[in-house]
């Protein structure tokens, strides 16, 4: 039995990937930079500034640090506008059941996300109180595949990495978990990652993993 489960946010607890795509696409279109779904997939689990650097690789000119900061703020404003559409009705019942079951069984649960909007999303979904700890982009200097966000989450839970399992939908997240000494459970696109210790079809599949003797 694991003492703690650390969940990524986007693509695991909820899906805001489309909002990210629309906001990045609007920014790229404004700057005349090619941007498609393939490029967007490279941004999953990556911090905002690192994502911007990936997009700017295809730009026809260079940008100053001040311009980059303005572009990142522009994207975040668009994204936050999209987030206003999220309500508790957008939460999959399987997610809520999974979180409640883990808590009922005494397993501590946390969020480990590179997003600086994590708490806003959790509040809009009405589940922020479900988590014993939240580690997000405001707590870290390095984004995934660096394990920092998961290490911060484990520390907030008061647990060692080896006693926790991380649930991730991105290859960068699986790599981060393994580098940090955590067990890694893959869901979504990450199920293709051979480094994952467990493969989940739905989030509640983590229950037998976390609760096994």
N, C-alpha and C positions, 0 to 999 in steps of 0.2 A: 504493500500500500504506500502510495506517495503521500507525503504530508502537505504538499502544495501543488497547485496547478496554476501556471501562468499562461494567460491567453493573449495572443495578439488581438487587435481590435478589428481592423478592416479585413473583411473576408472570413472572419472567424466568429466574432460576436455579432457583427452586422456587416452590411455591404454598402460602403460609400465610394467604392472604386469608380463608379460611373460619375459621381460628382467630381472626383479628382480629375478624371479624364476630361470632362467638359470644361473645367476651369483651366487646366493646362492647355487644352486645345484653343480656348479663347485667347490666352496669352500668346501662344505660338502664332495664331492667325494675325493677331494685332502686330506682331513683330515680323511677319512674313517668313516664319521659320517652318519648314516641313515637320509635321507631327501626325503620327498615326497610332493605331492600337498597339502595334509592335513596339514602338518607342515607349508607349505608356506602360507596357508590361515591365520594362526595365526600371521603372520608378517604384515598383511595389516594395514596401518595407524600407524605402530609402528616405532620408530626411528631405525637407523642402529645398534647402539650398543645394544639396547634392543632386536632387532631381532637376533643379534648374540648370545646373552645370551640364547634365546629360543632354538636356534640350538644346542648350546653347552651342553644343558641338556642331550643330547643323546650321548655325547662324552665319550670315554672310559678313558679319563684322564682329569686332570684340566689344565687350561691355565693361564699364568701370565697376568697381565694387558698389558705388552708390547706385548705379543703374540696376545692378543685380538685386540689391536690397529692395529697390522700388518695384521691380518685377515680381519678386517673391511676395511682397505685401499685396500687390495687385491680385495675384493668384489666390492668396489666402482670403482676401475680401470676397472674391467670387465664390470660393469654396464654402465660406461661412454662410453666405446667403443661401446656398443650396442646403446646408445643414438645417436651416430653419424649417425645412419641409419634413424633417424626421420627427416621428411621434412614437409613443409606446406601441402603437398598432403595427409598426414596421418590424417589431422584434419577433423572430420565429419562436413559437411556443416551445420548441425543442431546446432552444438556448436557455430560456428561463427555467425549464424543468431541470436541465443539466446543472445550472448554477445552484439552484435550491437544493438539489440532491447532494451535491458535494458539501454544501454548508451543513446540511442536516447530518452528514456522516463525519463531520469534524475536519474536513479537508479545507485548508486555507486557500483562498483564490485571489489572484491578482491579474491586473492588466499590464502587459509590457508592450508599449506601442511607441513608435517614433513620432507619432502625430502630436502636435502641440494643442490640438483641438479635442483630445481624448475626453476630457471631463465634460466639455460641452455636449459631445455626442452621447455620452453615458447619461447625462442629465436629461437630454431630450428623449432618450429611450426609457427613462424612468428606472434605471437599474444601478445608478452610481453607488447606492448604499449596499448593494449586494457584495461589493468587493472589499476585501480586507486591506488591500494596498493597490495603489495605482502608480506606475512608473511610465512617464511619457517623455515627449520631446523636450519638455521644460526641465527635465532632470538629468539630461545626458549631453555629452559633447560629441559622441561618435554614434553614428547610426549603424544599423545592421548592414553587413554581417558581423560587425563588432558585437560582442555579447553584453556590452555595458547596460543596456536597458533591462535585460533579464537579470543581471547581477544586482542592479538597483532594486528591482522588484523582489527578488529573493531576500535581500537584506531588509527590506521594509516588512516582509513577512516574518523575519527572524529565523529564516531557514537556510540550510546549505543547498547549493545547486544540485547535489546528488540526490536530495530528498524531494526534488521537484520535477515535474514534467511540463514542458512547454508545448502549447498547441499553436501551430503556425500554418499559413497557407502559401507562404512564399519561400523560395529556395534560399534567399538571403537570411530568412528567419530560422530555417532549419540549421543552416551553417552557424549562425550566431548561437543557437542553443547548444549545439555540439561543442563549439569552441569554449563555451562557458562552463561545460561540465554537466549540462542538464540532459535528461532524456528528452527526445523530440518526437512529438506526435504530429503527423502531417494530415492536412485536410485540403480540399480544393486542388489547385494546381500542384501543390507541394507533394501530393501522393506519388508523383513521379520521381521524387528525390530518393535515391538509394540509401542516403545517409539517415533517413528517418527510422526511428526505432519502432514506431507504430503508425498504422494507416487507418484513418477514420473516414467513413462514408458520410456520417452526420455527427454533429457535435456530441450527442449523447453516447457515442461509441467510446468516449474517453472515460465513461463511468466504470466499466469493468477493468480498464487499465489502471485508473487511479485508486480503485477500491480493492483490487486484488490483494490477497494476503501475501 
